[in-house]
């Protein structure tokens, strides 16, 4: 894959929308040159993709965008997180390095070998991680320049049963987990999300996954950038581990659309 623009997709929304639906983990695509560095046999790799991929989340985001009064922007990763995980820190700050899941994974969800222990992931970081991060940063900058603020809604899913790689999986696993950041998640945005997703059997905050994604340029310094992570428990909308979507997907898309509308101009959030 020589055209790095094919690694991600930015779908334009309304010019006055501050919202970016960020979908980082929905793809199963692994370029051939990257596949050669993964030690798993094909069947084992397919099983790992079933477990690690946030299946159908791009469809949830896309359907939601179509239903919004003010269409949000969408930034979608077109490659699997087994290529690089764009939401990790690319250095020693990343706590998931403890289980071999930094920006470039060396271990699987079951803590088995994915890449050789001496694998140098820097080439993948340079080729895929940094261009992706720069493109998301540009998308956020464009929203700031256009409307004076940006709202990143990170769309994820997670398995019903805890997987061995999870560092903080002991707590509740609600149908909807809302990941918040003390600096970048305003109270209004969190409250709107709790209201929008109230019909799925319960929401939790920062359990079993916590935090949300903000480009490093703005992280911890610019309050004009708001962010919230939506983690959907997979049994709410699909057959696990990597099966088809079910009727829950449509309801989730409508809930996400409601949240976007609350976060858009007519429902502008307090800082």
DOFI-754129 format. One record per residue (C-alpha): residue in three letters; chain; x, y, z. Coordinates in steps of 0.1 Angstrom, whole numbers, always signed. Layout:
# DOFI-754129
+--------+--------+-------+-------+-------+
! residu ! chaine !    xx !    yy !    zz !
+--------+--------+-------+-------+-------+
!    ALA !      A !     X !     Y !     Z !
...
+--------+--------+-------+-------+-------+
# end
This chain:
# DOFI-754129
+--------+--------+-------+-------+-------+
! residu ! chaine !    xx !    yy !    zz !
+--------+--------+-------+-------+-------+
!    UNK !      A !    +0 !    +0 !    +0 !
!    UNK !      A !   +19 !   +30 !   -12 !
!    UNK !      A !    -9 !   +56 !   -10 !
!    UNK !      A !   -11 !   +64 !   +27 !
!    UNK !      A !   -44 !   +82 !   +22 !
!    UNK !      A !   -59 !   +48 !   +17 !
!    UNK !      A !   -50 !   +40 !   +53 !
!    UNK !      A !   -78 !   +63 !   +66 !
!    UNK !      A !  -109 !   +80 !   +54 !
!    UNK !      A !  -122 !  +115 !   +62 !
!    UNK !      A !  -158 !  +119 !   +54 !
!    UNK !      A !  -169 !  +155 !   +52 !
!    UNK !      A !  -198 !  +167 !   +74 !
!    UNK !      A !  -216 !  +200 !   +76 !
!    UNK !      A !  -193 !  +230 !   +75 !
!    UNK !      A !  -207 !  +242 !  +108 !
!    UNK !      A !  -204 !  +209 !  +126 !
!    UNK !      A !  -178 !  +207 !  +154 !
!    UNK !      A !  -182 !  +169 !  +157 !
!    UNK !      A !  -158 !  +142 !  +144 !
!    UNK !      A !  -169 !  +106 !  +148 !
!    UNK !      A !  -136 !   +88 !  +151 !
!    UNK !      A !  -137 !   +51 !  +143 !
!    UNK !      A !  -102 !   +36 !  +148 !
!    UNK !      A !  -107 !    -1 !  +152 !
!    UNK !      A !  -134 !   -13 !  +128 !
!    UNK !      A !  -112 !   -26 !   +99 !
!    UNK !      A !   -97 !   -61 !   +94 !
!    UNK !      A !   -74 !   -51 !   +66 !
!    UNK !      A !   -37 !   -59 !   +69 !
!    UNK !      A !   -15 !   -50 !   +39 !
!    UNK !      A !    +6 !   -80 !   +26 !
!    UNK !      A !   +39 !   -66 !   +37 !
!    UNK !      A !   +26 !   -62 !   +73 !
!    UNK !      A !   +11 !   -96 !   +72 !
!    UNK !      A !   +45 !  -111 !   +66 !
!    UNK !      A !   +57 !   -98 !  +100 !
!    UNK !      A !   +29 !  -116 !  +119 !
!    UNK !      A !   +37 !  -151 !  +130 !
!    UNK !      A !    +1 !  -165 !  +133 !
!    UNK !      A !   -12 !  -189 !  +107 !
!    UNK !      A !   -41 !  -177 !   +87 !
!    UNK !      A !   -68 !  -194 !  +108 !
!    UNK !      A !   -54 !  -181 !  +140 !
!    UNK !      A !   -51 !  -146 !  +126 !
!    UNK !      A !   -87 !  -147 !  +116 !
!    UNK !      A !   -96 !  -157 !  +151 !
!    UNK !      A !   -75 !  -129 !  +165 !
!    UNK !      A !   -92 !  -104 !  +142 !
!    UNK !      A !  -126 !  -116 !  +154 !
!    UNK !      A !  -116 !  -108 !  +190 !
!    UNK !      A !   -97 !   -75 !  +185 !
!    UNK !      A !  -118 !   -58 !  +158 !
!    UNK !      A !  -146 !   -34 !  +168 !
!    UNK !      A !  -168 !   -50 !  +141 !
!    UNK !      A !  -195 !   -29 !  +124 !
!    UNK !      A !  -186 !    +3 !  +143 !
!    UNK !      A !  -179 !   +22 !  +110 !
!    UNK !      A !  -214 !   +12 !  +100 !
!    UNK !      A !  -228 !   +25 !  +133 !
!    UNK !      A !  -211 !   +58 !  +128 !
!    UNK !      A !  -220 !   +61 !   +91 !
!    UNK !      A !  -256 !   +53 !   +98 !
!    UNK !      A !  -257 !   +78 !  +127 !
!    UNK !      A !  -242 !  +105 !  +105 !
!    UNK !      A !  -269 !  +101 !   +80 !
!    UNK !      A !  -296 !  +107 !  +106 !
!    UNK !      A !  -281 !  +138 !  +122 !
!    UNK !      A !  -297 !  +172 !  +118 !
!    UNK !      A !  -262 !  +186 !  +114 !
!    UNK !      A !  -241 !  +160 !   +98 !
!    UNK !      A !  -208 !  +153 !  +116 !
!    UNK !      A !  -175 !  +146 !  +101 !
!    UNK !      A !  -161 !  +110 !  +102 !
!    UNK !      A !  -125 !   +99 !  +105 !
!    UNK !      A !  -123 !   +61 !   +99 !
!    UNK !      A !   -92 !   +39 !  +101 !
!    UNK !      A !   -92 !   +17 !   +70 !
!    UNK !      A !   -65 !    -7 !   +84 !
!    UNK !      A !   -67 !   -32 !  +113 !
!    UNK !      A !   -53 !   -21 !  +146 !
!    UNK !      A !   -29 !   -51 !  +142 !
!    UNK !      A !   -11 !   -29 !  +117 !
!    UNK !      A !    -7 !    +0 !  +142 !
!    UNK !      A !   -31 !   +11 !  +169 !
!    UNK !      A !   -35 !   +48 !  +164 !
!    UNK !      A !   -49 !   +54 !  +199 !
!    UNK !      A !   -18 !   +42 !  +218 !
!    UNK !      A !   +10 !   +65 !  +228 !
!    UNK !      A !   +39 !   +57 !  +205 !
!    UNK !      A !   +64 !   +56 !  +233 !
!    UNK !      A !   +70 !   +45 !  +269 !
!    UNK !      A !   +40 !   +64 !  +282 !
!    UNK !      A !   +18 !   +36 !  +269 !
!    UNK !      A !    +7 !   +13 !  +297 !
!    UNK !      A !    -4 !   -14 !  +273 !
!    UNK !      A !   +33 !   -20 !  +265 !
!    UNK !      A !   +31 !   -42 !  +296 !
!    UNK !      A !   +11 !   -68 !  +276 !
!    UNK !      A !   +28 !   -63 !  +243 !
!    UNK !      A !    +1 !   -39 !  +229 !
!    UNK !      A !   +17 !    -6 !  +224 !
!    UNK !      A !   +13 !   +13 !  +191 !
!    UNK !      A !   +26 !   -19 !  +174 !
!    UNK !      A !   +13 !   -51 !  +189 !
!    UNK !      A !   +37 !   -80 !  +196 !
!    UNK !      A !   +12 !  -101 !  +216 !
!    UNK !      A !   -24 !  -112 !  +210 !
!    UNK !      A !   -55 !  -108 !  +231 !
!    UNK !      A !   -46 !  -140 !  +248 !
!    UNK !      A !   -10 !  -128 !  +254 !
!    UNK !      A !    +5 !  -152 !  +228 !
!    UNK !      A !   +31 !  -143 !  +202 !
!    UNK !      A !   +18 !  -121 !  +174 !
!    UNK !      A !   +52 !  -108 !  +162 !
!    UNK !      A !   +87 !  -119 !  +172 !
!    UNK !      A !   +99 !  -105 !  +205 !
!    UNK !      A !  +128 !   -87 !  +187 !
!    UNK !      A !  +104 !   -71 !  +162 !
!    UNK !      A !  +112 !   -34 !  +155 !
!    UNK !      A !   +79 !   -16 !  +152 !
!    UNK !      A !   +94 !   +17 !  +144 !
!    UNK !      A !   +91 !   +12 !  +107 !
!    UNK !      A !   +53 !    +7 !  +111 !
!    UNK !      A !   +51 !   +37 !  +134 !
!    UNK !      A !   +68 !   +59 !  +108 !
!    UNK !      A !   +48 !   +45 !   +79 !
!    UNK !      A !   +13 !   +43 !   +94 !
!    UNK !      A !   +10 !   +57 !  +129 !
!    UNK !      A !   +25 !   +92 !  +124 !
!    UNK !      A !    +7 !  +100 !   +91 !
!    UNK !      A !   -26 !   +89 !  +107 !
!    UNK !      A !   -20 !  +110 !  +138 !
!    UNK !      A !   -12 !  +140 !  +116 !
!    UNK !      A !   -43 !  +136 !   +95 !
!    UNK !      A !   -66 !  +134 !  +126 !
!    UNK !      A !   -48 !  +165 !  +140 !
!    UNK !      A !   -55 !  +183 !  +108 !
!    UNK !      A !   -91 !  +173 !  +109 !
!    UNK !      A !   -94 !  +187 !  +145 !
!    UNK !      A !   -76 !  +218 !  +135 !
!    UNK !      A !  -100 !  +224 !  +106 !
!    UNK !      A !  -130 !  +222 !  +130 !
!    UNK !      A !  -114 !  +246 !  +154 !
!    UNK !      A !  -107 !  +271 !  +126 !
!    UNK !      A !  -142 !  +267 !  +111 !
!    UNK !      A !  -164 !  +267 !  +142 !
!    UNK !      A !  -140 !  +275 !  +172 !
!    UNK !      A !  -143 !  +241 !  +188 !
!    UNK !      A !  -141 !  +204 !  +181 !
!    UNK !      A !  -159 !  +174 !  +196 !
!    UNK !      A !  -143 !  +140 !  +191 !
!    UNK !      A !  -167 !  +111 !  +197 !
!    UNK !      A !  -147 !   +79 !  +197 !
!    UNK !      A !  -167 !   +49 !  +185 !
!    UNK !      A !  -156 !   +15 !  +199 !
!    UNK !      A !  -169 !   -19 !  +210 !
!    UNK !      A !  -158 !   -45 !  +235 !
!    UNK !      A !  -164 !   -82 !  +242 !
!    UNK !      A !  -189 !   -94 !  +267 !
!    UNK !      A !  -163 !  -115 !  +284 !
!    UNK !      A !  -130 !  -102 !  +296 !
!    UNK !      A !  -100 !  -111 !  +274 !
!    UNK !      A !   -66 !  -119 !  +290 !
!    UNK !      A !   -49 !   -87 !  +276 !
!    UNK !      A !   -73 !   -63 !  +295 !
!    UNK !      A !   -54 !   -45 !  +323 !
!    UNK !      A !   -85 !   -31 !  +340 !
!    UNK !      A !  -112 !   -57 !  +332 !
!    UNK !      A !  -122 !   -66 !  +368 !
!    UNK !      A !  -150 !   -40 !  +370 !
!    UNK !      A !  -185 !   -39 !  +356 !
!    UNK !      A !  -191 !   -45 !  +318 !
!    UNK !      A !  -222 !   -24 !  +312 !
!    UNK !      A !  -239 !   -23 !  +278 !
!    UNK !      A !  -225 !   +11 !  +272 !
!    UNK !      A !  -191 !   +23 !  +286 !
!    UNK !      A !  -185 !   +60 !  +284 !
!    UNK !      A !  -148 !   +69 !  +285 !
!    UNK !      A !  -141 !  +103 !  +299 !
!    UNK !      A !  -110 !  +125 !  +303 !
!    UNK !      A !  -108 !  +149 !  +333 !
!    UNK !      A !   -97 !  +177 !  +311 !
!    UNK !      A !  -114 !  +171 !  +277 !
!    UNK !      A !  -148 !  +157 !  +286 !
!    UNK !      A !  -172 !  +184 !  +298 !
!    UNK !      A !  -200 !  +175 !  +321 !
!    UNK !      A !  -226 !  +184 !  +295 !
!    UNK !      A !  -212 !  +160 !  +269 !
!    UNK !      A !  -211 !  +131 !  +294 !
!    UNK !      A !  -247 !  +139 !  +305 !
!    UNK !      A !  -259 !  +140 !  +269 !
!    UNK !      A !  -243 !  +106 !  +263 !
!    UNK !      A !  -259 !   +91 !  +293 !
!    UNK !      A !  -293 !  +104 !  +282 !
!    UNK !      A !  -288 !   +93 !  +245 !
!    UNK !      A !  -278 !   +57 !  +254 !
!    UNK !      A !  -301 !   +52 !  +284 !
!    UNK !      A !  -322 !   +27 !  +266 !
!    UNK !      A !  -297 !    -2 !  +263 !
!    UNK !      A !  -297 !   -15 !  +299 !
!    UNK !      A !  -273 !    +8 !  +316 !
!    UNK !      A !  -242 !   +30 !  +311 !
!    UNK !      A !  -209 !   +31 !  +331 !
!    UNK !      A !  -181 !   +56 !  +332 !
!    UNK !      A !  -145 !   +44 !  +326 !
!    UNK !      A !  -153 !    +8 !  +330 !
!    UNK !      A !  -140 !   -15 !  +317 !
!    UNK !      A !  -121 !    +9 !  +295 !
!    UNK !      A !  -113 !   +45 !  +304 !
!    UNK !      A !  -103 !   +78 !  +288 !
!    UNK !      A !  -107 !   +90 !  +253 !
!    UNK !      A !   -87 !  +100 !  +222 !
!    UNK !      A !   -74 !  +135 !  +217 !
!    UNK !      A !   -45 !  +143 !  +193 !
!    UNK !      A !   -13 !  +149 !  +212 !
!    UNK !      A !   -11 !  +185 !  +198 !
!    UNK !      A !   -41 !  +194 !  +219 !
!    UNK !      A !   -41 !  +168 !  +246 !
!    UNK !      A !   -42 !  +183 !  +281 !
!    UNK !      A !   -37 !  +219 !  +268 !
!    UNK !      A !   -67 !  +231 !  +247 !
!    UNK !      A !  -101 !  +230 !  +262 !
!    UNK !      A !  -117 !  +238 !  +229 !
!    UNK !      A !  -112 !  +202 !  +220 !
!    UNK !      A !  -139 !  +180 !  +238 !
!    UNK !      A !  -138 !  +142 !  +236 !
!    UNK !      A !  -158 !  +112 !  +247 !
!    UNK !      A !  -153 !   +75 !  +241 !
!    UNK !      A !  -184 !   +53 !  +234 !
!    UNK !      A !  -176 !   +16 !  +241 !
!    UNK !      A !  -205 !    -6 !  +231 !
!    UNK !      A !  -207 !   -41 !  +245 !
!    UNK !      A !  -208 !   -64 !  +215 !
!    UNK !      A !  -237 !   -85 !  +226 !
!    UNK !      A !  -259 !   -54 !  +223 !
!    UNK !      A !  -257 !   -54 !  +185 !
!    UNK !      A !  -238 !   -84 !  +170 !
!    UNK !      A !  -229 !  -121 !  +173 !
!    UNK !      A !  -196 !  -125 !  +191 !
!    UNK !      A !  -168 !  -128 !  +185 !
!    UNK !      A !  -168 !  -116 !  +149 !
!    UNK !      A !  -202 !  -124 !  +135 !
!    UNK !      A !  -229 !  -104 !  +118 !
!    UNK !      A !  -247 !   -73 !  +132 !
!    UNK !      A !  -282 !   -77 !  +145 !
!    UNK !      A !  -311 !   -53 !  +151 !
!    UNK !      A !  -294 !   -35 !  +179 !
!    UNK !      A !  -272 !   -17 !  +154 !
!    UNK !      A !  -300 !    +4 !  +141 !
!    UNK !      A !  -310 !   +16 !  +176 !
!    UNK !      A !  -274 !   +23 !  +185 !
!    UNK !      A !  -270 !   +44 !  +154 !
!    UNK !      A !  -301 !   +64 !  +163 !
!    UNK !      A !  -287 !   +70 !  +199 !
!    UNK !      A !  -254 !   +81 !  +185 !
!    UNK !      A !  -272 !  +105 !  +161 !
!    UNK !      A !  -291 !  +119 !  +191 !
!    UNK !      A !  -258 !  +125 !  +209 !
!    UNK !      A !  -242 !  +142 !  +179 !
!    UNK !      A !  -272 !  +165 !  +176 !
!    UNK !      A !  -269 !  +175 !  +213 !
!    UNK !      A !  -232 !  +183 !  +207 !
!    UNK !      A !  -238 !  +203 !  +175 !
!    UNK !      A !  -246 !  +240 !  +171 !
!    UNK !      A !  -282 !  +239 !  +184 !
!    UNK !      A !  -271 !  +220 !  +215 !
!    UNK !      A !  -237 !  +236 !  +220 !
!    UNK !      A !  -218 !  +224 !  +251 !
!    UNK !      A !  -205 !  +245 !  +279 !
!    UNK !      A !  -168 !  +244 !  +283 !
+--------+--------+-------+-------+-------+
# end
